[in-house]
């Protein structure tokens, strides 16, 4: 029979066939003993038969025997745990089941089944408890044999489709759940049967027969069942519904994708389209995004309900559909989507509340009054069966509506879908509002930029001119570089190029202040070095008292100063400026620079040279005085004025030979026109995303011919005034300008008389016919005339007042050997 240790090695997990039976009489005395009982407890039949069952138990459990006997008589049986005493005296924990063995005559007997508890996990619970666990569990449980056919299942499995347990017996999963991916599930079962390795947490997504219109998700686990010899008997698997958890994960993933894909730019229409793209197909089959017209312009929506009581126009800015036929039937992007007043979209627009309809009326007409092709579609025709409308609200303002439809998916929108749609739209709404605000601010900034830069360079006869401007800030299109052409007296022009550090609206505002200051100083007919000197003083006065140049952000809080009118004038500190004056009468060019690259000159032969110009300090930082140089340019030479951004290339600066060589090569390339040359140079030197703002000004010089300029030397004698008038009238007659003779006589008379009375030295009278008729009187005096407003009793002092009233403009400019008093008359309106 072997020893106990040998029998223990061969012992198998608890089974009814492994239980050791013992027969007791009505008093609890052993009447029959079996070999299994002898193997379990070690007593031979001679020692066991005739003994009370209590003698085979430990003293603690022996005291329970009377109570158990009474319970068995009352309930017909008992099951539980007891501790037996083996023949060698060692205790043994056993699972005991007692049932009545009825006989035809005589008292009842009791059948006792004993099994060792050690090594039989789970059998410390009663069978009734185990049955309740598997039958009442909300988790679906089933057992299939090695052919994967059902041999048992609990009632909870029916909620996943396939019918009640009795209808599953003998069938495979594919027979009762044709809609599932049964091949994948059975592949898991075969893997478990072959390897014995359990599979846990296997997720399956699909449609079950119990809910054909709703996508469900289940989590399954598989375990192999073996017989007493370790051979596979089948697979035990469980199924748990995780649809809600699966949908929550999907929604979180969709919100994550929305955060990554929506609002990547500050473009309203692109942001709206990104919202539609994200929602299809994960949430809906067809999505439209409609915004108010004012929002697209960057404005604020009008308060209150829509004014039109019949129809309300919106603008379709984004839409996406899984089916092209839907897009062919509705209005396109950029077109007007006109909704009926009182329709769900307009109610959501006016109330700011979402709207959901799980099942649309298939015969109801669509809410829009017009669709593509001029006809009205119905939901039945388009196949739309469920809808949601979510207002696009940000910062308490409703900007438009987003409409979600389902067409292919059979399940209607539920509250969870509406909550997800609100989250999506709320994220997009902030981006749309940011884009709206950006559009408004960018439009305002561009208006500022357009007002600060010249719309069109003025007409004049000194130079042929063209310019190109390219900002580094692609978002706002604003920068701190500028260019200008300023007509001066005597047919001269001032060519200006400058730059302010930084980009955006602050740099543009600072640039505007500098440009205005330059134009004001230019009107005084100062020399280039004087203009820059006064400009340097103005910028320095606008800097902080401690002399520290703040950055663009710190400058926002500073107030005051001539160039700091409460908007941060210290941004101008460190700015650069190049000021050039060209005289077309003599071909002279005078220039000075403040922290700015010197201009290049393209000769009439096409060769490029760079001017040797002393570099003055940047504006407002202090340093030595500015110096100017004067050169004479041949007619047809081209002055090239540019900011340092034209040559900026990574670490390369404008002062390097590499930068100049690149510019020289670009300028030497032939071009059919000055405008095309300007664009070609910028395209060749400036990358698609510039490192810095770029301003380029090209000016091809002209010379006024001998027939446009007349000059006379006059003696210092009052009698010469009459001769000067007659001489001027003869010249006007030669030029065909007799209509200006009267006014010119008066101007010449007053200017020459004024010089003879108040000045010394030689006098020169000059007439210039260019875009205007210029009358100039030169003398060697240093005193400037002043305009007076004489009283009625005064006998003199009305000369300059008359000149100012009869001419377009007049003024005085100083030259190295004296001064020039001049006056201009327009030539427009005169007969050819």
NUFI-324736 format. One record per residue (C-alpha): residue in one letter; x, y, z. Coordinates in steps of 0.02 Angstrom, whole numbers. Each point is the difference from the previous one (the first is absolute). Layout:
BEGIN
{'a',{X,Y,Z}}
...
# end
This chain:
BEGIN
{'x',{0,0,0}}
{'x',{154,112,20}}
{'x',{43,133,126}}
{'x',{-97,161,32}}
{'x',{134,106,-81}}
{'x',{-11,-103,-159}}
{'x',{-188,15,-3}}
{'x',{14,188,27}}
{'x',{108,17,-154}}
{'x',{-133,-89,-104}}
{'x',{-144,101,73}}
{'x',{-103,102,-123}}
{'x',{-106,155,30}}
{'x',{-169,-29,79}}
{'x',{-128,-91,-105}}
{'x',{-156,-98,51}}
{'x',{89,-157,-58}}
{'x',{148,41,114}}
{'x',{-105,17,158}}
{'x',{17,-134,134}}
{'x',{-174,-70,46}}
{'x',{-43,-60,176}}
{'x',{-168,-74,56}}
{'x',{-72,43,173}}
{'x',{-151,-65,91}}
{'x',{-133,111,75}}
{'x',{104,26,158}}
{'x',{156,55,-95}}
{'x',{97,-163,17}}
{'x',{106,-60,-146}}
{'x',{-80,-153,-79}}
{'x',{97,-7,-164}}
{'x',{180,52,-39}}
{'x',{75,18,-173}}
{'x',{174,-10,-71}}
{'x',{-7,185,-45}}
{'x',{-40,39,182}}
{'x',{144,-111,55}}
{'x',{120,92,-121}}
{'x',{-63,168,62}}
{'x',{6,-29,190}}
{'x',{114,-154,17}}
{'x',{-122,-107,104}}
{'x',{-27,-182,-52}}
{'x',{-182,-60,-4}}
{'x',{22,-95,163}}
{'x',{46,159,93}}
{'x',{-129,112,-82}}
{'x',{-160,-103,-10}}
{'x',{-101,9,163}}
{'x',{76,163,56}}
{'x',{-99,160,14}}
{'x',{43,128,-132}}
{'x',{41,122,139}}
{'x',{147,-110,49}}
{'x',{77,29,-171}}
{'x',{-3,190,22}}
{'x',{102,117,104}}
{'x',{-73,40,172}}
{'x',{-58,174,-58}}
{'x',{-102,-66,-147}}
{'x',{-56,-157,97}}
{'x',{-102,112,113}}
{'x',{-97,63,-154}}
{'x',{-59,-175,-50}}
{'x',{-167,1,99}}
{'x',{-44,166,-76}}
{'x',{45,-61,-176}}
{'x',{-102,-161,23}}
{'x',{-152,102,51}}
{'x',{24,117,-149}}
{'x',{14,-148,-119}}
{'x',{-162,-74,67}}
{'x',{-87,168,-19}}
{'x',{70,56,-170}}
{'x',{42,-169,-76}}
{'x',{188,36,-14}}
{'x',{144,117,31}}
{'x',{161,58,-84}}
{'x',{149,88,75}}
{'x',{177,-11,67}}
{'x',{58,-114,143}}
{'x',{169,-50,70}}
{'x',{26,-191,5}}
{'x',{132,-91,104}}
{'x',{105,-120,-100}}
{'x',{55,-168,67}}
{'x',{172,72,40}}
{'x',{-83,140,100}}
{'x',{30,142,-125}}
{'x',{-148,115,-38}}
{'x',{-67,8,-178}}
{'x',{-114,136,-67}}
{'x',{-136,-79,-107}}
{'x',{-151,56,-97}}
{'x',{-150,-101,59}}
{'x',{-169,-25,-83}}
{'x',{-134,-101,95}}
{'x',{-160,-62,-81}}
{'x',{-137,-118,55}}
{'x',{1,-180,-64}}
{'x',{-183,-53,14}}
{'x',{-44,-185,17}}
{'x',{-165,-93,-17}}
{'x',{0,-61,180}}
{'x',{95,54,151}}
{'x',{74,165,51}}
{'x',{83,116,-126}}
{'x',{185,-8,-34}}
{'x',{120,139,-47}}
{'x',{123,5,-145}}
{'x',{154,103,39}}
{'x',{115,60,-142}}
{'x',{171,63,54}}
{'x',{135,85,-103}}
{'x',{162,78,54}}
{'x',{-10,189,-9}}
{'x',{186,33,-33}}
{'x',{36,16,-187}}
{'x',{-184,23,-46}}
{'x',{-20,191,-8}}
{'x',{-176,65,1}}
{'x',{-81,-151,79}}
{'x',{0,81,169}}
{'x',{-163,79,-64}}
{'x',{-160,-97,-17}}
{'x',{-64,-52,-169}}
{'x',{-153,109,28}}
{'x',{111,152,21}}
{'x',{101,-42,-154}}
{'x',{-157,-25,-104}}
{'x',{-67,168,58}}
{'x',{164,83,-46}}
{'x',{1,-60,-180}}
{'x',{-186,9,-35}}
{'x',{-32,170,79}}
{'x',{161,82,-60}}
{'x',{-18,150,-116}}
{'x',{154,-63,-92}}
{'x',{-37,-119,-142}}
{'x',{78,-172,30}}
{'x',{8,-148,-118}}
{'x',{90,-166,-24}}
{'x',{37,-73,-171}}
{'x',{74,-170,-41}}
{'x',{153,-34,-104}}
{'x',{-106,22,-158}}
{'x',{-47,174,66}}
{'x',{-182,-50,22}}
{'x',{-98,63,149}}
{'x',{-24,-124,142}}
{'x',{-55,125,133}}
{'x',{-33,188,20}}
{'x',{-77,110,131}}
{'x',{-155,109,-29}}
{'x',{103,161,-1}}
{'x',{80,-51,-165}}
{'x',{-167,27,-87}}
{'x',{19,189,14}}
{'x',{141,-12,-127}}
{'x',{-111,-89,-126}}
{'x',{-23,-180,-49}}
{'x',{-154,-41,104}}
{'x',{-21,-93,167}}
{'x',{119,-138,57}}
{'x',{-106,-146,-61}}
{'x',{2,67,-178}}
{'x',{190,8,-3}}
{'x',{35,-181,42}}
{'x',{95,-88,-139}}
{'x',{20,158,-105}}
{'x',{153,100,-41}}
{'x',{18,187,23}}
{'x',{-15,34,-187}}
{'x',{-169,-89,-1}}
{'x',{-79,116,128}}
{'x',{98,164,-24}}
{'x',{27,23,-188}}
{'x',{31,187,18}}
{'x',{155,-20,109}}
{'x',{177,-34,-53}}
{'x',{-17,-180,54}}
{'x',{158,-54,-89}}
{'x',{105,111,112}}
{'x',{-88,-62,157}}
{'x',{18,-183,-47}}
{'x',{182,30,-42}}
{'x',{24,54,181}}
{'x',{-88,-158,61}}
{'x',{109,-112,-108}}
{'x',{155,87,64}}
{'x',{-54,-33,180}}
{'x',{-40,-182,-39}}
{'x',{168,-26,-83}}
{'x',{111,89,126}}
{'x',{-96,0,162}}
{'x',{45,182,22}}
{'x',{-151,104,53}}
{'x',{-47,157,-97}}
{'x',{-65,148,99}}
{'x',{-64,170,-52}}
{'x',{-38,-41,-182}}
{'x',{-109,142,-69}}
{'x',{-125,-21,-140}}
{'x',{-96,142,-83}}
{'x',{-149,-30,-113}}
{'x',{-188,-19,-11}}
{'x',{-89,-139,92}}
{'x',{-169,-69,-47}}
{'x',{-76,64,162}}
{'x',{45,181,-50}}
{'x',{22,2,-190}}
{'x',{-1,191,-15}}
{'x',{122,35,138}}
{'x',{185,-31,-1}}
{'x',{52,-98,153}}
{'x',{164,-49,79}}
{'x',{34,-156,104}}
{'x',{148,-58,101}}
{'x',{27,-188,-3}}
{'x',{112,-118,98}}
{'x',{38,-182,-45}}
{'x',{62,-144,111}}
{'x',{29,-183,-47}}
{'x',{-89,-138,98}}
{'x',{96,-164,26}}
{'x',{-58,-172,57}}
{'x',{78,-99,141}}
{'x',{142,-53,-114}}
{'x',{42,175,-62}}
{'x',{-82,-21,-169}}
{'x',{-98,150,-70}}
{'x',{-186,-17,22}}
{'x',{-52,171,-66}}
{'x',{9,186,30}}
{'x',{-80,102,135}}
{'x',{-26,183,-51}}
{'x',{-80,156,70}}
{'x',{-75,151,-89}}
{'x',{-21,172,77}}
{'x',{-82,152,-81}}
{'x',{122,147,-6}}
{'x',{-94,104,-130}}
{'x',{-11,152,113}}
{'x',{184,-11,42}}
{'x',{43,-24,-184}}
{'x',{-103,151,-52}}
{'x',{78,105,137}}
{'x',{172,-46,-67}}
{'x',{-55,41,-176}}
{'x',{-66,169,56}}
{'x',{159,42,94}}
{'x',{103,-51,-152}}
{'x',{-110,108,-111}}
{'x',{21,148,117}}
{'x',{188,-27,-1}}
{'x',{2,0,-190}}
{'x',{-109,155,1}}
{'x',{124,89,112}}
{'x',{140,-43,-121}}
{'x',{-90,38,-164}}
{'x',{-119,144,37}}
{'x',{66,177,9}}
{'x',{172,-30,-74}}
{'x',{-15,165,-92}}
{'x',{-85,166,28}}
{'x',{-110,-22,-152}}
{'x',{-187,-3,38}}
{'x',{-55,-106,-149}}
{'x',{143,-123,22}}
{'x',{-40,-21,185}}
{'x',{-183,-33,-41}}
{'x',{48,-129,-129}}
{'x',{116,-84,125}}
{'x',{-148,-19,119}}
{'x',{-103,-86,-136}}
{'x',{146,-112,-49}}
{'x',{28,-58,179}}
{'x',{-183,-43,31}}
{'x',{-18,-109,-156}}
{'x',{-11,-150,6}}
{'x',{35,-28,185}}
{'x',{-154,92,60}}
{'x',{-110,41,-150}}
{'x',{-20,-39,-184}}
{'x',{-33,180,-55}}
{'x',{52,160,89}}
{'x',{-27,182,-48}}
{'x',{75,156,79}}
{'x',{-90,165,-30}}
{'x',{57,169,66}}
{'x',{-73,174,4}}
{'x',{62,117,-136}}
{'x',{65,124,128}}
{'x',{109,-134,79}}
{'x',{89,-32,-164}}
{'x',{41,185,-10}}
{'x',{71,-4,176}}
{'x',{-145,100,72}}
{'x',{-114,-30,147}}
{'x',{-167,-89,-29}}
{'x',{-149,113,6}}
{'x',{-90,-7,169}}
{'x',{-175,-68,14}}
{'x',{-99,-115,-115}}
{'x',{22,6,-189}}
{'x',{-89,148,-78}}
{'x',{-75,-96,-146}}
{'x',{-157,-88,58}}
{'x',{-8,-118,-150}}
{'x',{176,-58,-36}}
{'x',{170,17,81}}
{'x',{158,-7,-109}}
{'x',{157,-84,63}}
{'x',{159,-42,-93}}
{'x',{53,-181,-28}}
{'x',{183,-5,48}}
{'x',{28,-185,27}}
{'x',{-81,-168,-37}}
{'x',{45,-182,-17}}
{'x',{-100,-152,-55}}
{'x',{34,-184,-24}}
{'x',{-114,1,-151}}
{'x',{32,115,-147}}
{'x',{-185,4,-46}}
{'x',{-37,99,157}}
{'x',{129,133,-43}}
{'x',{-70,11,-177}}
{'x',{-173,40,70}}
{'x',{43,133,129}}
{'x',{81,171,-11}}
{'x',{187,4,-24}}
{'x',{137,76,107}}
{'x',{0,188,-15}}
{'x',{-182,8,-53}}
{'x',{-144,70,99}}
{'x',{-100,-123,105}}
{'x',{-168,82,31}}
{'x',{-104,-76,140}}
{'x',{-182,21,37}}
{'x',{-37,107,151}}
{'x',{-52,-111,144}}
{'x',{92,-152,-70}}
{'x',{110,-99,120}}
{'x',{163,79,-62}}
{'x',{-67,176,28}}
{'x',{-71,-47,170}}
{'x',{170,-65,52}}
{'x',{81,157,-71}}
{'x',{-113,117,97}}
{'x',{-14,-97,163}}
{'x',{176,-69,7}}
{'x',{-71,-172,45}}
{'x',{36,-165,-90}}
{'x',{-136,-102,-84}}
{'x',{-12,-188,-33}}
{'x',{-125,-104,-96}}
{'x',{30,-187,13}}
{'x',{-119,-40,-144}}
{'x',{-36,132,-130}}
{'x',{-167,5,-86}}
{'x',{46,-79,-169}}
{'x',{-131,105,-91}}
{'x',{46,166,81}}
{'x',{76,131,-113}}
{'x',{176,57,35}}
{'x',{24,159,99}}
{'x',{89,98,-136}}
{'x',{-99,99,-126}}
{'x',{124,-34,-140}}
{'x',{115,-141,-49}}
{'x',{114,-30,-146}}
{'x',{-97,-1,-161}}
{'x',{-135,114,68}}
{'x',{-106,-141,73}}
{'x',{-40,-51,177}}
{'x',{53,-171,58}}
{'x',{-89,-107,127}}
{'x',{80,-110,131}}
{'x',{-74,-155,-80}}
{'x',{84,40,-166}}
{'x',{169,29,81}}
{'x',{-19,-148,118}}
{'x',{31,103,158}}
{'x',{-86,-76,151}}
{'x',{78,77,156}}
{'x',{64,176,33}}
{'x',{83,111,130}}
{'x',{28,188,-3}}
{'x',{131,80,112}}
{'x',{23,189,5}}
{'x',{177,64,-21}}
{'x',{21,106,156}}
{'x',{158,79,69}}
{'x',{18,129,138}}
{'x',{-188,17,14}}
{'x',{-27,38,-186}}
{'x',{-85,-115,-126}}
{'x',{95,0,-164}}
{'x',{-97,-130,-98}}
{'x',{-63,-180,5}}
{'x',{68,-172,-35}}
{'x',{-120,-135,-60}}
{'x',{34,-186,13}}
{'x',{-97,-131,-100}}
{'x',{2,-189,-7}}
{'x',{-37,-90,-161}}
{'x',{92,-166,-12}}
{'x',{10,-38,184}}
{'x',{-167,-68,58}}
{'x',{14,45,183}}
{'x',{-70,172,40}}
{'x',{92,135,94}}
{'x',{-15,-17,188}}
{'x',{41,114,146}}
{'x',{179,-61,2}}
{'x',{20,49,-183}}
{'x',{-72,172,36}}
{'x',{120,24,145}}
{'x',{146,-50,-112}}
{'x',{-59,118,-137}}
{'x',{-10,143,125}}
{'x',{178,-35,56}}
{'x',{61,-2,-180}}
{'x',{-90,159,-47}}
{'x',{52,91,159}}
{'x',{183,-34,-41}}
{'x',{-23,56,-179}}
{'x',{-101,153,56}}
{'x',{147,70,96}}
{'x',{111,-25,-153}}
{'x',{-130,81,-114}}
{'x',{-17,147,119}}
{'x',{188,18,9}}
{'x',{6,-2,-189}}
{'x',{-141,128,-5}}
{'x',{91,115,120}}
{'x',{161,-26,-96}}
{'x',{-90,42,-163}}
{'x',{-67,160,76}}
{'x',{168,49,75}}
{'x',{94,-48,-158}}
{'x',{-118,103,-107}}
{'x',{23,146,117}}
{'x',{188,-25,-3}}
{'x',{1,-9,-190}}
{'x',{-101,159,-8}}
{'x',{131,78,113}}
{'x',{139,-68,-110}}
{'x',{-82,62,-159}}
{'x',{-24,171,79}}
{'x',{182,8,53}}
{'x',{80,-59,-162}}
{'x',{-25,103,-158}}
{'x',{-145,-63,-104}}
{'x',{82,65,-155}}
{'x',{163,90,-19}}
{'x',{-32,180,-55}}
{'x',{21,55,-180}}
{'x',{157,103,-32}}
{'x',{131,21,-135}}
{'x',{159,-31,99}}
{'x',{2,-191,-1}}
{'x',{-91,-153,-64}}
{'x',{-38,-95,160}}
{'x',{-71,-165,58}}
{'x',{0,-89,169}}
{'x',{-34,-170,76}}
{'x',{-43,-44,179}}
{'x',{-4,-174,76}}
{'x',{-31,-25,188}}
{'x',{75,-142,100}}
{'x',{-159,-18,105}}
{'x',{-111,-105,-114}}
{'x',{-144,0,125}}
{'x',{-28,187,10}}
{'x',{92,58,-156}}
{'x',{74,140,105}}
{'x',{177,55,25}}
{'x',{107,146,50}}
{'x',{84,35,-168}}
{'x',{-57,143,-110}}
{'x',{44,97,-156}}
{'x',{-53,170,-63}}
{'x',{23,128,-137}}
{'x',{-24,182,52}}
{'x',{-7,140,-130}}
{'x',{109,147,50}}
{'x',{17,175,-66}}
{'x',{92,33,-161}}
{'x',{-62,-164,-82}}
{'x',{109,-98,122}}
{'x',{-56,-159,89}}
{'x',{45,-85,163}}
{'x',{16,-189,-5}}
{'x',{-20,-83,170}}
{'x',{17,-178,63}}
{'x',{-6,-45,184}}
{'x',{-34,-139,122}}
{'x',{-60,-25,178}}
{'x',{52,-153,99}}
{'x',{-135,-133,24}}
{'x',{-155,-51,-93}}
{'x',{-186,18,17}}
{'x',{-111,145,45}}
{'x',{118,81,126}}
{'x',{141,8,-127}}
{'x',{-123,66,-131}}
{'x',{-60,137,118}}
{'x',{179,50,42}}
{'x',{41,1,-185}}
{'x',{-148,115,-33}}
{'x',{61,124,130}}
{'x',{175,2,-75}}
{'x',{-66,18,-178}}
{'x',{-109,147,53}}
{'x',{148,81,87}}
{'x',{109,-22,-154}}
{'x',{-131,78,-114}}
{'x',{-18,146,121}}
{'x',{187,30,4}}
{'x',{12,-19,-188}}
{'x',{-127,141,-21}}
{'x',{127,115,83}}
{'x',{121,-28,-145}}
{'x',{138,-57,116}}
{'x',{156,-90,-57}}
{'x',{5,-191,26}}
{'x',{117,9,150}}
{'x',{-111,132,80}}
{'x',{-156,-104,-28}}
{'x',{80,-150,84}}
{'x',{67,107,141}}
{'x',{-172,69,42}}
{'x',{-76,-173,-19}}
{'x',{130,-71,119}}
{'x',{-44,133,129}}
{'x',{-185,-41,-12}}
{'x',{29,-186,22}}
{'x',{119,28,146}}
{'x',{-128,110,87}}
{'x',{-126,-143,-13}}
{'x',{117,-126,85}}
{'x',{-16,-44,187}}
{'x',{89,116,121}}
{'x',{124,-133,54}}
{'x',{60,-20,-177}}
{'x',{-37,-185,-4}}
{'x',{-83,-55,-160}}
{'x',{-143,-116,50}}
{'x',{-57,-145,-104}}
{'x',{-162,5,-96}}
{'x',{-98,-74,143}}
{'x',{69,116,134}}
{'x',{-27,152,-109}}
{'x',{-188,-21,10}}
{'x',{-9,79,171}}
{'x',{99,159,-39}}
{'x',{-92,162,-34}}
{'x',{49,168,-69}}
{'x',{132,79,-109}}
{'x',{-9,80,-171}}
{'x',{-3,-170,-85}}
{'x',{-80,-87,148}}
{'x',{-180,55,5}}
{'x',{-53,-134,121}}
{'x',{34,-145,-117}}
{'x',{179,-41,41}}
{'x',{111,121,-96}}
{'x',{161,-81,61}}
{'x',{-18,-135,-135}}
{'x',{75,132,-116}}
{'x',{165,0,95}}
{'x',{129,-93,-103}}
{'x',{-93,28,-164}}
{'x',{91,29,-163}}
{'x',{-30,127,-137}}
{'x',{77,47,-167}}
{'x',{-43,174,-67}}
{'x',{46,47,-179}}
{'x',{-34,164,-92}}
{'x',{13,3,-189}}
{'x',{3,159,-104}}
{'x',{-48,-32,-183}}
{'x',{59,172,-56}}
{'x',{182,-34,36}}
{'x',{-2,-190,26}}
{'x',{67,17,177}}
{'x',{-43,-129,133}}
{'x',{27,32,185}}
{'x',{-24,-136,130}}
{'x',{25,-46,182}}
{'x',{-33,-159,100}}
{'x',{-43,-40,181}}
{'x',{36,-183,40}}
{'x',{-51,-52,-175}}
{'x',{85,-83,-149}}
{'x',{66,116,-135}}
{'x',{-91,2,-167}}
{'x',{62,-82,-159}}
{'x',{4,84,-170}}
{'x',{-31,-85,-166}}
{'x',{91,100,-132}}
{'x',{-68,34,-172}}
{'x',{116,-141,-61}}
{'x',{-80,-125,122}}
{'x',{148,-10,119}}
{'x',{-39,1,187}}
{'x',{98,102,127}}
{'x',{-30,31,185}}
{'x',{10,175,68}}
{'x',{139,40,123}}
{'x',{-114,76,131}}
{'x',{53,37,180}}
{'x',{-106,-102,119}}
{'x',{-81,104,133}}
{'x',{-66,-75,163}}
{'x',{-175,-73,10}}
{'x',{-136,121,50}}
{'x',{-14,41,184}}
{'x',{155,-92,61}}
{'x',{121,148,-6}}
{'x',{168,17,-82}}
{'x',{96,111,-121}}
{'x',{-95,122,-112}}
{'x',{-66,-58,-167}}
{'x',{96,32,-159}}
{'x',{-62,14,-177}}
{'x',{84,-28,-167}}
{'x',{-40,77,-168}}
{'x',{23,-84,-168}}
{'x',{-49,42,-177}}
{'x',{-98,-135,-91}}
{'x',{-15,-21,-186}}
{'x',{-173,0,-73}}
{'x',{-73,-176,-1}}
{'x',{94,-57,156}}
{'x',{-106,-100,122}}
{'x',{9,29,187}}
{'x',{-32,-159,102}}
{'x',{-60,35,177}}
{'x',{-42,-150,109}}
{'x',{-16,-56,179}}
{'x',{116,-130,73}}
{'x',{-135,-135,-13}}
{'x',{36,-12,-187}}
{'x',{169,-79,37}}
{'x',{-43,-90,162}}
{'x',{39,-184,-19}}
{'x',{16,-89,165}}
{'x',{155,67,85}}
{'x',{53,107,-148}}
{'x',{-19,188,25}}
{'x',{-18,137,-128}}
{'x',{176,63,29}}
{'x',{85,-160,-58}}
{'x',{80,-17,-170}}
{'x',{-105,-156,-29}}
{'x',{-160,101,16}}
{'x',{60,134,-118}}
{'x',{58,-128,-128}}
{'x',{-172,-80,2}}
{'x',{-83,169,-24}}
{'x',{121,48,-138}}
{'x',{-37,-160,-95}}
{'x',{-187,26,15}}
{'x',{9,182,-56}}
{'x',{107,-38,-151}}
{'x',{-127,-119,-73}}
{'x',{-91,86,-144}}
{'x',{-185,40,20}}
{'x',{-125,74,-123}}
{'x',{-63,130,123}}
{'x',{42,82,165}}
{'x',{-151,-84,85}}
{'x',{51,-173,-60}}
{'x',{179,29,55}}
{'x',{-62,48,173}}
{'x',{-106,-158,17}}
{'x',{137,-111,-72}}
{'x',{128,64,126}}
{'x',{-116,-33,148}}
{'x',{-47,-172,-64}}
{'x',{183,-45,-27}}
{'x',{63,57,170}}
{'x',{-146,-20,119}}
{'x',{-55,-176,53}}
{'x',{-183,-52,5}}
{'x',{1,33,187}}
{'x',{110,154,21}}
{'x',{117,17,147}}
{'x',{-42,184,10}}
{'x',{-112,130,-81}}
{'x',{57,57,-171}}
{'x',{-22,169,-85}}
{'x',{80,36,-169}}
{'x',{-9,165,-94}}
{'x',{70,22,-177}}
{'x',{14,176,-73}}
{'x',{65,30,-177}}
{'x',{66,178,-15}}
{'x',{-53,129,-126}}
{'x',{76,168,-48}}
{'x',{-105,150,-44}}
{'x',{43,64,-172}}
{'x',{60,174,-44}}
{'x',{-175,39,-61}}
{'x',{-70,-29,174}}
{'x',{115,114,100}}
{'x',{34,187,-24}}
{'x',{117,99,113}}
{'x',{53,186,6}}
{'x',{125,94,105}}
{'x',{-73,164,65}}
{'x',{90,154,69}}
{'x',{-46,67,172}}
{'x',{-100,147,-70}}
{'x',{-185,40,27}}
{'x',{-14,44,-184}}
{'x',{34,-181,-46}}
{'x',{-171,-56,65}}
{'x',{-91,57,-158}}
{'x',{129,-85,-111}}
{'x',{-18,-161,101}}
{'x',{-189,1,-25}}
{'x',{17,26,-188}}
{'x',{134,-134,-14}}
{'x',{-107,-126,94}}
{'x',{-153,38,-110}}
{'x',{101,-27,-159}}
{'x',{58,-169,66}}
{'x',{-177,-52,42}}
{'x',{-54,48,-173}}
{'x',{135,-111,-74}}
{'x',{-61,-143,108}}
{'x',{-181,32,-47}}
{'x',{-47,48,176}}
{'x',{-74,171,-33}}
{'x',{-146,-40,116}}
{'x',{123,6,146}}
{'x',{80,165,-51}}
{'x',{-101,114,115}}
{'x',{30,-104,156}}
{'x',{182,-29,-45}}
{'x',{29,187,-26}}
{'x',{-68,32,173}}
{'x',{105,-139,80}}
{'x',{161,55,-86}}
{'x',{-31,181,46}}
{'x',{-32,-36,183}}
{'x',{144,-126,22}}
{'x',{130,105,-90}}
{'x',{-54,158,89}}
{'x',{8,-88,168}}
{'x',{176,-62,-35}}
{'x',{62,171,-59}}
{'x',{-68,80,159}}
{'x',{59,-126,129}}
{'x',{146,-100,-73}}
{'x',{176,28,-67}}
{'x',{108,-73,-134}}
{'x',{-44,-64,-173}}
{'x',{-179,-42,-46}}
{'x',{-53,-140,-117}}
{'x',{-174,-31,-69}}
{'x',{-43,-175,-61}}
{'x',{-157,-74,-79}}
{'x',{-24,-189,-6}}
{'x',{-136,-84,-102}}
{'x',{-23,-177,64}}
{'x',{-157,-67,80}}
{'x',{-29,176,61}}
{'x',{64,172,-45}}
{'x',{131,46,129}}
{'x',{61,177,24}}
{'x',{161,15,103}}
{'x',{98,152,58}}
{'x',{174,-28,72}}
{'x',{101,119,107}}
{'x',{148,-15,117}}
{'x',{-91,59,156}}
{'x',{-31,-109,153}}
{'x',{-164,75,58}}
{'x',{-162,-85,-46}}
{'x',{-156,99,-47}}
{'x',{-154,-15,111}}
{'x',{-181,7,-52}}
{'x',{-95,145,80}}
{'x',{-184,41,16}}
{'x',{3,191,-14}}
{'x',{-135,111,68}}
{'x',{-107,104,-117}}
{'x',{97,157,47}}
{'x',{172,-76,-40}}
{'x',{81,61,-160}}
{'x',{104,-158,-32}}
{'x',{28,-182,50}}
{'x',{-128,-76,-118}}
{'x',{120,-73,-128}}
{'x',{28,-175,72}}
{'x',{-182,-8,52}}
{'x',{-51,26,-182}}
{'x',{128,-130,-57}}
{'x',{-68,-127,123}}
{'x',{-178,32,-59}}
{'x',{35,-8,-187}}
{'x',{120,-148,-6}}
{'x',{-15,-184,45}}
{'x',{137,10,130}}
{'x',{152,105,41}}
{'x',{149,-8,116}}
{'x',{182,29,36}}
{'x',{147,-119,-5}}
{'x',{178,33,48}}
{'x',{147,-47,-110}}
{'x',{186,7,42}}
{'x',{23,177,-70}}
{'x',{-168,77,44}}
{'x',{-185,-35,-12}}
{'x',{-136,-30,-129}}
{'x',{-176,71,10}}
{'x',{-117,-98,-112}}
{'x',{-182,-15,-51}}
{'x',{-93,-132,-101}}
{'x',{-148,11,-116}}
{'x',{-93,-153,-65}}
{'x',{2,-39,-186}}
{'x',{-153,-112,5}}
{'x',{-156,69,-83}}
{'x',{98,102,-126}}
{'x',{-32,-28,-187}}
{'x',{127,-107,-89}}
# end
